[in-house]
Amino acid sequence: MIVAICATYSFVGADAHPATLHDSDGTLAFNIAFVALLSLAGLLTLPRTTVRLGLGLAVGTGLVLPGLFVADIVGMFRSGPSGASDYVAPGVGFYWGVISAGLAIGAAASAAATLRRGADFQFAPTRASALWAALGLLCAAAWLVGTWLPWQKQELAFTPADGTPQTLTYGPCCSLSNMPAQWAIQAVVVAVLIVVACLVSACLRSAAITSGILLAACVCSASSVLSALWSKPYTLAELAPGLEVSEYQLTQVKAVVSLHRLPGVWITSAAALGLLLLAVVRGLHAAATAPQATRSEEATAEA
């Protein structure tokens, strides 16, 4: 994944301009989240006390992370011809990214097999499982709704020579209804994978594994939010050509660009936060009920 971030990821546009995953702070933050998640999963498998949490993270990462490559993969196949404005071709980084997604799937399968051999990856639905599942499904639905809605818009405010303030609006941005179909497909796929992660974790016996799966789903669902929160407003130099003026002319009319984040990004953030809280509550609930279960078993043995 680190190689995918550093290398040329794709060639885009009529001039096949090389693009990388560290070209912008938002894109870099989006991908660093996955590096941190995979690294954390590996580190947590080393101590015996956290091995189940780490393996749960590996399972959840391998389940949800590959869904975030759908738009890129489909976009490559739907590329326009060479020399067209919608041309996009894969670079070395793209292939390394796909390989990392495949390795995440392999790690998830290996982690699940390891847990299965140790009798930890067992389904034991309880009366509370329906509640955990419902809360997880609510988070997944909120994530899909938030992802579908616009996330941000930008405004250029300036005061021309007549002294009447004017504002030009760019956006709203990133509503899936106005984006290429592959992004809508990816959102639906990721939402389904989050649902699967929530349903599986709701029925697992081990709270540590459950918390790990939910935490991985949280990071994957929050990665796009990180990208939006790290995004920056357009510069006057970027807007000037489209307005057929110079940057100097914009400064002369006291032009200011402002970025406004819309409800979509906050709903998506709340959904990711909900998954995080669900992971924490599941762990705390298991810690609170474990002593009661132990006392009940001891009483049964004495009787």
N, C-alpha and C positions, 0 to 999 in steps of 0.2 A: 504494500500500500504506500509506503514511503517513496519507493521508486516511481510509482504512478503519479505521485504528487510532484516530484522533482522533474520528471521527464516531460517531453512534449506530449500533450494528451490528444490533441486533434489539430487538424488544419481546416480553417473555416473561411467562408467568404469567397468572393470572386478572385482574390489574390492568394487564396490558400494560406492565409496568415496563421502561423503556428500559435497555438494557445496552450497554456499550462493550467494546472489546478491551483497554482499559487499566484495567478495574475491579479486576483482581487482578494481583499481581506475576507469577504464573505465566503467565497469558494474555498479558500484555505481553511477557514474555521469549520466549514461543512465536512471536509475530509479529515482534518485533524481529530475531529470527534471520533471517527472510526478507528484511527490509529490508537487513540487513548483507550477506547473500549476494548480492542483486541489485546493491547498490552496489559490492561488491568485483568482481563480474563486469564491471561497466561500467568501473571504474577500471583493471583489468588489461588491458583491450583498448586502452588509450591508448599505453603504451610498446610499441615494436616487439618487445622481448625477451620480453614476457609476453602478447602478443596471443593466441597459441594457447591458453594456459592460461585466459585470460579468456573466450574463445569456448567453450572446453570447459565452463567453469562455467555459461555461458548455456544451453548445450545440456542439461546435466544438470538445471539448475533448471527449465527449461521442461518437461522430461520428468517430473519427480517432483512438483514443487510443486502442480500442479493436482489431484493425487490427494488432497491434504489438505483440499480443499474439499468432498469427496463427502458427508461426514456433515452439514455445514451445509446444503447444497443439498437433500439428501433430507429432512432434518429440517424444512425450511420447507414442503415438499410434504405431509409427514405431520402437520402441525400440527393440534391439536385446535381445536374451534370457539372463537370469541371468548368470553372469560369463563371458559374451562376452565383448569385448572391446567397442562395441557400445551400451552397456546396459545403459539405463537411466530410472529412476523411479521418480515419483513426491514426493516431500516432502511437509511439511505443508505450506511452503512459496509459493509453486506453487498454491495451492488451494486458498490461500489468494489473490494472484495476480489475479487469474481468477475472484474471488468474487469482487475485486476492479474494474475490467473491467466491470463486470455486473452492479455494482453500478454506474459507470460512464455513462453507457447507460441509466439507470433509471433516473439519474440526468439530462441528456440531454433531455429526454422525458418530465420530469417535468418542466424544464426550458422553453422548447418550448411551452408547454401547458400554462404556466404562461404568456409568451409573447403573445400567441395567444389570451388569454382572455383580455389582455390589448390592443389589436389591434396593437401591435408593430411588431409581426411576420407576416407581410404581404408582398406579392410579388407585386412589382410595377416596372417592367422592364422599363428602359429608353434607350435613344440612347447610353448612355455611358455604359450600362450593357454589351453590346457585347465586348467592349474594356476591361472592368474588367475581364470578363470571359476568354477572349483570353490570357490576362496576367497570370491569374491563371493557365490555362491549360499549358502554356509555362513553368511555374515553376514546375508543376507536372511532365511534360515530362522530364525536366532537372533532377529532383530528381530521376526518374526511371533510366535514362541513367547513372547518377553518381553512383547510388546504384549498377548497373549491372557491372560497370567497377571495376578493382582492386583498392584497397585503399592504400595499403602500402606494402613495402618489407623491409627485414632486411639483412644487409651484415656483415659478419665476416671477418675482415681484419687482417692478421698476416704476420710475416716475419720469415720463417723457417731458419734452420742453414745455408743454401746455400746463404742467403741474398736476395733472389728473393721474393718481396712482392706478396702475393696471397690473393684472395678474394673469399669467399663462399657466395652465395646468397640464402636466405630463402624467398620464395614467388615467385612472388607477391601474396599477401594475399587478400582473401575475395571477389574475383570475383564470382558473383552468378552462373556463368556458371560452376564453379568447386565445388560448395557447394551442400549439400543435397537439394532435390527438395522443401522441405517445406520453405526454405529461399527465393527461387524464387517466390513461391506462395504468401508468406507474402509480398514481395516487390510489386507485382502486386496488391494485395488487398489494401495495404496502398496507392499506387498511385491512384487507383480508388476512394478511400475514400477522398483523397485530391482533386481530380477532382470534386467530389460531393460537397465538402465544398466550393470550388471556384465558382461552378455554382450557388449554393444556395445563397451564399453571394452576388453574382453579381446582383441578382434580388431583394434583400430585400430592403425595404424602409428605415429602420433604419441603419444609418452608424455606430452607436455604436455596434449594434448586429453584423453587418458585420465585423467590425474590430476585435471583440472578436472571431468570428469563424475563421478568417484568422490567428489570433495570436495563437490560439490553434493548428491549422494545422501546423504553423511554428514550434512550440516547439516540436510537435510529429515528424515532419520530421527531425528536427535537433538533436533529442535525440541520434540517432546512430552516428552522427558526433561527439558529445561530447565524446562518448565511444572511438572513434578512436583517437581523439586528446589527450585524457588522457592516452592512452596506452603507455607502456614503452618498450624499447628494451629488447630482451632476455638477461639474465645474462650469464656469462661464466659457472656458475655452471649448468644452464639449458642445455647449448649446449654441454658440455663436454661428457656426456654419449653417445649421438648420434654420436660423433666423435671417441668414444672409447679411449679417453684420459682423463687425470685428469684436474681439474681447474688449478692446479699449472703449468702443462705443457703449458696450453694456456697462462698463464701470462708470462711464460718464452719466448714465441715467440711474445710477445707484441700484443696479440690479442685484438681487439677493435670491439665492436658491434655497428652498426649505424642503425637507423631507417629512412627510406625514405618514405614520403607520396606521393602517386601517384595522377594523375589527377582526378580519381573517387571521392576521398574525397572532393576535392575542388569544383567539379561540384555540388555535393550534398550540400555542404555548401552554394554555390551561390544560389541554388534553395530555400533553407530554408530562406536565407537572402532576396531573392526576395519576398517571402510570407510576411515577416516582413515589408518590404518597402511598399508592396501593402496594408497591413493593415493600416499603418501610412498614406499613401496617400489618402486612402478612407476616413479616418477621417478628414484629412485636407481639402479635396475637399468638404466634406459635410459642414464643418465650413465656408468655403469660399462662398459657394453657398446659404447657409441658409439666410443671410441678403438680398440677391437679391430676393429670393423667398418671403421673408416677405414684401419687398417694393412693389413687384408686386401685392401681395394680397391686400395691403393697397390701391394701386392705383385703383385696380378693385373695391374695396368697395366704394371709394370716387366717382368713376364714376357712 
